[in-house]
Amino acid sequence: MIHLAAKRLVIRDPKLSDFNNWHQLMSDPKTMYYLQDIQTHAEDETLMNLQEAVRDISNPNREKYFLVIELGESGDFVGSIGYTVKTRTPAGKIVHLGYFILPKHHNKDYVTEALKELLRFAFDEDNVYRIETGCLAENYASERVMQKCGFIFEGAFKECEWHDGKMKDRVSYRLLKYEYKMSDK
């Protein structure tokens, strides 16, 4: 079981008892605007998503690390952060990162704080070698989080993703284990 503590936050594995908060997060149109491909539209979809995340916790070859972010003092649900293992190599895991939080928690640096702690866990405890992430180029807040956490810009992809009725640009970032170790964290 993963249970990480940041300055103001707890980042932990999900539980089935998180269902109401998980559904609020996964089905909220504003929260999921940039993640429409994983947005849920009904409680049964959310339940299946949460059950899969909880089931994978006990998998010895765990692929999905979708963690709950909550406020440390109050336990208030903030959102989710995590990664999916794409490949396992002799050098370590290559993973794809994502995060999203409820709108009431925007602009409080919770994602930056949670991501810094997740990076520590991934590189120091979970044998991750490379973390890949990205966002639509118009999602400045998400891109700024990546930059504040030391991610390195890898490329821009012109009109590569259909979103909200039109083709949009995407940016890609990475962080390698040795780059993380050399940074100020």
Backbone bond lengths (Angstrom), bond angles and torsions (degrees), N, CA, C in turn:
res aa  C-N    CA-C-N  psi(-1)  N-CA   C-N-CA  omega(-1)  CA-C   N-CA-C  phi
1 M - - - 1.458 - - 1.531 109.79 -
2 I 1.311 114.47 133.72 1.459 120.07 178.58 1.525 108.93 -94.93
3 H 1.318 115.25 128.70 1.459 122.41 176.30 1.524 106.82 -146.12
4 L 1.340 115.97 103.46 1.452 122.17 -175.42 1.521 109.65 -111.81
5 A 1.317 115.83 146.02 1.462 120.17 178.96 1.520 109.53 -119.06
6 A 1.308 115.45 124.25 1.455 122.49 171.75 1.534 106.31 -105.67
7 K 1.312 116.62 -176.83 1.473 120.00 -176.23 1.533 112.13 -56.15
8 R 1.340 116.91 -51.19 1.471 120.81 -177.21 1.515 113.35 -111.51
9 L 1.332 116.81 -4.88 1.462 120.77 -167.45 1.516 112.96 -126.52
10 V 1.314 113.96 158.61 1.458 122.97 166.20 1.520 105.98 -116.89
11 I 1.318 116.18 134.82 1.465 122.26 177.24 1.519 104.92 -121.06
12 R 1.327 116.76 118.59 1.458 119.56 -171.06 1.516 111.88 -144.73
13 D 1.333 114.16 165.11 1.451 119.40 173.82 1.529 109.77 -63.30
14 P 1.331 116.84 147.86 1.463 120.09 178.39 1.525 111.28 -75.23
15 K 1.334 114.69 158.90 1.462 122.92 175.29 1.526 107.38 -127.76
16 L 1.322 116.76 157.17 1.469 119.73 177.78 1.523 111.04 -60.31
17 S 1.326 117.29 -27.38 1.468 120.28 178.83 1.536 112.21 -69.81
18 D 1.324 117.67 -7.95 1.466 121.93 175.70 1.532 111.99 -81.18
19 F 1.319 117.91 2.30 1.462 121.18 -169.38 1.533 113.56 -50.58
20 N 1.321 118.72 -51.33 1.480 119.92 -175.29 1.529 111.43 -59.46
21 N 1.325 116.96 -44.85 1.460 120.35 178.06 1.526 111.47 -67.41
22 W 1.326 116.67 -41.08 1.466 122.01 179.96 1.530 109.42 -61.36
23 H 1.326 115.72 -42.40 1.472 119.10 179.90 1.531 110.72 -67.19
24 Q 1.319 116.80 -42.23 1.464 119.42 177.61 1.530 110.25 -57.24
25 L 1.326 116.86 -42.99 1.456 122.00 -179.43 1.525 111.69 -67.81
26 M 1.318 116.72 -53.09 1.470 122.15 -172.61 1.528 113.46 -70.03
27 S 1.314 117.41 -22.86 1.469 120.04 -176.56 1.536 113.28 -104.70
28 D 1.312 116.87 -3.72 1.463 120.30 -177.82 1.532 110.23 -75.11
29 P 1.332 118.39 118.32 1.473 120.75 -176.65 1.530 113.89 -61.03
30 K 1.342 117.67 -35.79 1.455 119.58 179.94 1.532 110.41 -69.75
31 T 1.323 116.70 -45.51 1.464 120.98 178.70 1.513 111.06 -60.84
32 M 1.319 116.65 -42.44 1.458 121.60 -171.91 1.534 112.85 -95.10
33 Y 1.328 117.80 12.87 1.459 120.57 -177.67 1.527 112.28 -53.24
34 Y 1.321 117.04 -42.39 1.469 120.32 -179.22 1.527 112.51 -92.11
35 L 1.312 116.80 0.53 1.473 121.55 -177.96 1.526 110.61 -128.55
36 Q 1.321 115.90 42.16 1.459 120.29 -174.83 1.524 113.10 -61.78
37 D 1.330 117.27 -23.78 1.464 119.88 -179.46 1.525 112.59 -70.77
38 I 1.344 118.25 -20.00 1.465 119.92 177.67 1.528 112.77 -114.30
39 Q 1.323 117.20 2.00 1.457 120.90 178.11 1.526 109.48 -62.83
40 T 1.331 116.24 140.55 1.460 120.05 174.76 1.524 108.85 -101.73
41 H 1.320 114.96 152.93 1.467 120.04 -176.63 1.523 112.93 -120.71
42 A 1.324 116.28 -6.12 1.466 120.66 -179.96 1.526 108.58 -146.77
43 E 1.312 116.29 155.41 1.463 120.84 -178.11 1.521 112.82 -58.37
44 D 1.348 117.17 -37.18 1.466 118.43 -178.67 1.543 111.28 -66.03
45 E 1.331 117.63 -34.05 1.476 120.72 175.88 1.531 110.15 -64.75
46 T 1.326 115.91 -45.04 1.460 120.45 179.26 1.518 110.61 -62.97
47 L 1.329 116.75 -43.25 1.461 120.22 -179.97 1.525 111.12 -60.65
48 M 1.324 117.32 -42.94 1.467 120.34 177.89 1.528 110.43 -62.27
49 N 1.318 117.46 -42.02 1.462 122.57 178.52 1.532 110.57 -61.01
50 L 1.324 116.81 -47.67 1.462 121.46 -179.33 1.525 110.98 -66.58
51 Q 1.314 117.56 -42.50 1.469 120.90 178.59 1.530 111.10 -59.95
52 E 1.313 116.61 -41.10 1.465 120.75 178.25 1.528 110.60 -63.33
53 A 1.321 117.36 -43.58 1.468 121.44 179.08 1.531 110.67 -63.17
54 V 1.321 117.46 -42.65 1.464 121.78 -179.93 1.534 110.34 -68.50
55 R 1.314 117.19 -41.64 1.468 121.65 179.26 1.523 111.76 -60.33
56 D 1.317 116.45 -40.11 1.457 120.90 -175.65 1.532 112.63 -69.03
57 I 1.327 118.12 -18.28 1.462 121.85 -179.68 1.523 110.98 -57.87
58 S 1.313 117.14 -39.88 1.468 120.90 -176.57 1.526 113.42 -89.44
59 N 1.316 118.04 0.27 1.460 122.13 179.28 1.537 109.07 -71.82
60 P 1.350 118.93 123.30 1.467 119.50 179.43 1.529 113.01 -63.20
61 N 1.319 117.44 -22.98 1.467 122.42 174.96 1.523 109.48 -110.72
62 R 1.290 115.08 50.22 1.458 122.73 -175.92 1.519 111.13 -48.25
63 E 1.328 116.01 133.04 1.465 123.13 -179.80 1.520 112.48 -109.03
64 K 1.329 116.66 -28.72 1.466 120.95 -172.54 1.524 110.12 -119.07
65 Y 1.295 114.22 124.10 1.459 121.83 178.04 1.525 107.47 -118.27
66 F 1.331 116.64 71.74 1.460 121.61 178.73 1.519 106.98 -95.72
67 L 1.309 116.94 107.61 1.453 122.37 -171.73 1.522 111.81 -108.80
68 V 1.312 115.15 152.16 1.457 123.04 176.81 1.525 108.25 -85.88
69 I 1.324 115.87 138.05 1.467 121.85 170.81 1.526 106.20 -107.03
70 E 1.330 116.13 127.36 1.459 119.27 176.06 1.523 109.68 -139.71
71 L 1.316 115.51 156.51 1.459 120.21 178.17 1.519 108.53 -70.13
72 G 1.323 115.91 132.54 1.456 120.66 -175.60 1.510 114.02 -62.65
73 E 1.326 118.15 -43.49 1.461 120.99 -176.29 1.520 112.89 -74.34
74 S 1.325 116.90 -46.17 1.466 120.27 -173.72 1.523 113.75 -97.09
75 G 1.330 117.39 -20.24 1.465 119.95 -174.39 1.516 112.54 77.33
76 D 1.332 117.71 7.84 1.461 122.27 -179.61 1.534 109.60 -61.83
77 F 1.315 116.61 131.98 1.459 123.09 -179.18 1.524 109.80 -70.96
78 V 1.328 116.22 127.15 1.462 121.94 -178.56 1.522 111.01 -104.13
79 G 1.335 116.59 -46.78 1.461 120.29 -176.67 1.502 111.41 168.90
80 S 1.338 115.02 -148.38 1.460 120.52 -177.15 1.526 110.13 -141.25
81 I 1.315 114.56 149.63 1.461 122.41 176.84 1.517 106.97 -146.40
82 G 1.316 116.32 149.35 1.453 116.92 176.98 1.503 112.69 169.05
83 Y 1.328 113.50 -171.76 1.452 119.53 -179.23 1.520 110.48 -146.78
84 T 1.328 112.93 159.82 1.454 122.55 176.94 1.521 107.66 -117.22
85 V 1.325 116.10 132.37 1.457 120.56 178.04 1.525 108.31 -73.86
86 K 1.328 115.69 121.13 1.469 121.59 177.18 1.520 111.21 -89.96
87 T 1.337 116.16 -41.81 1.457 122.39 -175.30 1.524 109.17 -150.83
88 R 1.316 115.54 148.07 1.465 121.36 171.78 1.524 107.23 -112.23
89 T 1.320 116.77 127.24 1.462 121.92 -179.26 1.528 108.58 -124.53
90 P 1.332 118.02 166.32 1.470 119.50 174.18 1.531 112.83 -59.21
91 A 1.323 117.76 -26.67 1.468 121.42 178.67 1.523 112.33 -79.49
92 G 1.320 118.10 -20.05 1.459 122.92 -178.05 1.515 111.40 137.97
93 K 1.317 115.41 -178.61 1.460 121.88 -177.38 1.530 111.27 -76.43
94 I 1.319 114.97 146.07 1.456 122.24 169.15 1.524 105.04 -109.86
95 V 1.330 116.01 123.89 1.458 120.25 -172.70 1.523 111.22 -128.52
96 H 1.327 114.69 158.17 1.465 121.90 174.37 1.527 107.74 -112.52
97 L 1.328 116.28 128.42 1.460 124.16 -172.84 1.523 112.14 -101.44
98 G 1.329 115.80 147.94 1.456 121.28 173.04 1.521 110.81 -152.65
99 Y 1.327 116.21 161.18 1.460 121.30 178.59 1.517 109.31 -159.35
100 F 1.309 116.20 151.89 1.452 122.13 174.72 1.517 108.67 -163.56
101 I 1.341 115.39 143.81 1.457 120.79 -177.97 1.521 110.18 -134.36
102 L 1.302 114.70 161.68 1.463 120.43 178.08 1.531 110.41 -66.22
103 P 1.325 117.48 143.56 1.468 121.14 -177.08 1.529 114.86 -54.43
104 K 1.326 118.17 -32.72 1.469 119.38 -178.47 1.527 112.25 -65.95
105 H 1.337 117.11 -12.68 1.467 121.17 179.91 1.532 113.16 -106.90
106 H 1.330 116.44 7.55 1.467 119.77 178.40 1.527 110.56 -65.97
107 N 1.341 115.35 155.78 1.471 123.83 173.51 1.530 114.23 62.42
108 K 1.333 116.55 30.92 1.466 120.85 176.90 1.531 111.51 -122.31
109 D 1.335 116.43 8.09 1.467 123.34 -179.88 1.525 113.58 63.60
110 Y 1.322 117.74 21.19 1.465 119.96 178.17 1.532 111.45 -66.28
111 V 1.323 117.59 -40.83 1.466 119.65 -178.86 1.516 110.08 -65.81
112 T 1.316 117.98 -42.74 1.465 121.18 178.33 1.524 110.28 -59.59
113 E 1.309 116.84 -46.05 1.465 121.18 179.75 1.531 111.07 -63.37
114 A 1.320 116.63 -45.07 1.466 120.56 179.70 1.529 111.05 -64.93
115 L 1.330 116.25 -41.03 1.459 119.84 -178.82 1.526 111.03 -65.78
116 K 1.309 118.41 -40.27 1.467 119.95 178.26 1.523 111.03 -60.53
117 E 1.317 117.25 -40.34 1.465 119.94 178.16 1.527 110.87 -70.86
118 L 1.320 117.44 -37.95 1.464 120.00 177.55 1.527 111.15 -64.90
119 L 1.323 117.34 -38.44 1.467 120.85 176.82 1.527 110.37 -61.25
120 R 1.321 116.77 -44.00 1.460 120.45 177.74 1.526 110.42 -57.45
121 F 1.327 116.17 -47.84 1.460 120.73 179.25 1.531 111.31 -61.73
122 A 1.311 116.60 -48.99 1.472 121.31 -175.73 1.522 111.27 -59.59
123 F 1.318 116.94 -49.39 1.461 120.52 -175.33 1.529 113.11 -80.41
124 D 1.321 117.76 -34.56 1.465 120.37 -176.03 1.526 113.86 -91.22
125 E 1.338 117.40 -26.82 1.466 119.20 -173.54 1.524 115.02 -122.87
126 D 1.316 119.04 -20.36 1.466 119.93 -171.65 1.534 113.86 -115.47
127 N 1.313 117.74 15.15 1.462 121.63 175.32 1.531 113.31 55.60
128 V 1.308 116.62 38.59 1.466 120.98 174.87 1.529 107.33 -86.76
129 Y 1.317 116.12 135.50 1.461 121.87 178.82 1.532 111.80 -104.71
130 R 1.338 116.28 -39.14 1.465 120.84 -176.31 1.527 109.13 -138.14
131 I 1.331 114.93 132.78 1.462 120.85 174.28 1.519 107.29 -115.73
132 E 1.321 115.32 126.59 1.461 122.35 177.35 1.521 108.58 -112.27
133 T 1.306 116.03 143.58 1.453 120.76 176.74 1.519 108.72 -158.16
134 G 1.299 116.47 176.11 1.456 121.32 178.69 1.511 109.90 176.78
135 C 1.318 114.44 -179.77 1.460 119.65 179.68 1.523 108.69 -162.56
136 L 1.303 116.01 170.05 1.452 119.33 171.34 1.531 107.30 -63.86
137 A 1.310 116.47 141.75 1.460 121.46 -175.68 1.528 112.84 -58.92
138 E 1.314 117.27 -26.55 1.471 120.50 -179.84 1.528 112.63 -78.41
139 N 1.341 117.92 -9.74 1.458 122.12 -178.24 1.535 108.91 -87.88
140 Y 1.326 115.15 70.66 1.457 121.96 -173.89 1.529 112.94 -59.94
141 A 1.322 117.65 -36.64 1.465 120.35 -178.10 1.526 110.68 -64.30
142 S 1.306 116.99 -43.18 1.460 120.34 179.11 1.522 111.20 -66.33
143 E 1.315 116.55 -42.79 1.458 120.12 178.84 1.528 110.75 -63.05
144 R 1.305 116.99 -37.91 1.467 121.00 179.73 1.528 110.83 -64.11
145 V 1.328 117.90 -38.13 1.465 121.06 176.53 1.528 109.84 -59.77
146 M 1.329 116.60 -45.66 1.466 120.61 179.16 1.530 110.39 -58.34
147 Q 1.308 116.78 -45.22 1.464 121.32 -178.77 1.526 111.30 -64.89
148 K 1.329 117.43 -43.38 1.468 121.01 -179.41 1.521 111.93 -64.88
149 C 1.328 117.07 -24.34 1.465 121.07 -179.03 1.525 112.87 -95.98
150 G 1.334 117.07 9.19 1.447 120.84 172.92 1.513 116.42 89.82
151 F 1.326 117.28 7.87 1.464 119.26 178.24 1.525 110.11 -66.65
152 I 1.311 115.35 150.10 1.458 122.64 -176.25 1.527 109.31 -108.73
153 F 1.317 115.40 128.71 1.459 122.35 179.37 1.526 110.09 -62.38
154 E 1.328 116.52 129.75 1.465 120.63 178.85 1.517 113.15 -111.32
155 G 1.328 117.12 -27.32 1.450 116.58 179.64 1.510 113.83 174.37
156 A 1.319 112.92 163.71 1.461 121.67 175.47 1.527 107.00 -120.74
157 F 1.295 115.57 138.21 1.460 121.46 -177.19 1.520 108.26 -120.20
158 K 1.304 115.60 114.22 1.459 122.69 -174.75 1.522 110.69 -75.53
159 E 1.331 115.28 126.87 1.465 122.96 174.84 1.529 112.24 41.51
160 C 1.321 115.60 57.11 1.468 120.54 -175.20 1.522 113.55 -107.45
161 E 1.326 117.38 -5.74 1.466 119.47 -175.82 1.530 110.60 -136.97
162 W 1.320 115.51 131.77 1.458 121.43 175.22 1.511 108.00 -80.90
163 H 1.332 116.83 123.01 1.458 120.90 -178.42 1.519 109.52 -152.06
164 D 1.296 114.89 128.54 1.456 121.86 174.64 1.533 112.22 53.87
165 G 1.325 115.58 42.10 1.446 121.03 173.25 1.515 117.06 86.89
166 K 1.330 117.65 7.31 1.462 118.61 177.73 1.530 110.62 -157.15
167 M 1.321 115.47 165.71 1.454 121.82 176.58 1.526 108.85 -77.80
168 K 1.348 115.82 137.52 1.461 120.36 -177.86 1.524 110.68 -133.04
169 D 1.332 114.08 158.57 1.458 122.01 178.72 1.534 110.09 -82.28
170 R 1.332 115.06 153.57 1.457 121.75 179.93 1.529 109.12 -132.29
171 V 1.332 116.57 146.87 1.460 122.16 174.87 1.529 108.79 -116.06
172 S 1.325 115.09 151.29 1.460 121.25 -176.42 1.526 109.68 -127.89
173 Y 1.340 115.69 139.01 1.460 122.83 179.92 1.522 109.93 -132.19
174 R 1.351 114.78 160.18 1.460 120.27 177.31 1.520 109.15 -146.10
175 L 1.348 113.81 161.61 1.449 121.01 169.47 1.524 107.35 -146.86
176 L 1.330 115.93 123.80 1.456 122.32 177.85 1.527 109.41 -96.43
177 K 1.324 115.82 155.56 1.458 120.63 -177.00 1.530 111.69 -54.77
178 Y 1.324 118.38 -47.71 1.467 119.55 -177.87 1.530 111.56 -68.83
179 E 1.336 118.04 -29.64 1.467 120.35 175.67 1.528 110.04 -66.60
180 Y 1.327 115.06 -40.16 1.465 120.51 177.37 1.526 110.16 -63.64
181 K 1.312 116.31 -44.83 1.473 120.85 -177.81 1.535 110.97 -64.74
182 M 1.329 117.72 -30.86 1.462 121.36 -179.85 1.531 112.86 -81.75
183 S 1.340 117.28 -16.19 1.467 120.64 -176.63 1.530 111.02 -81.07
184 D 1.305 115.09 171.94 1.470 121.07 177.78 1.514 112.01 -75.86
185 K 1.327 117.37 -14.83 1.471 124.15 -176.52 1.498 109.04 62.39
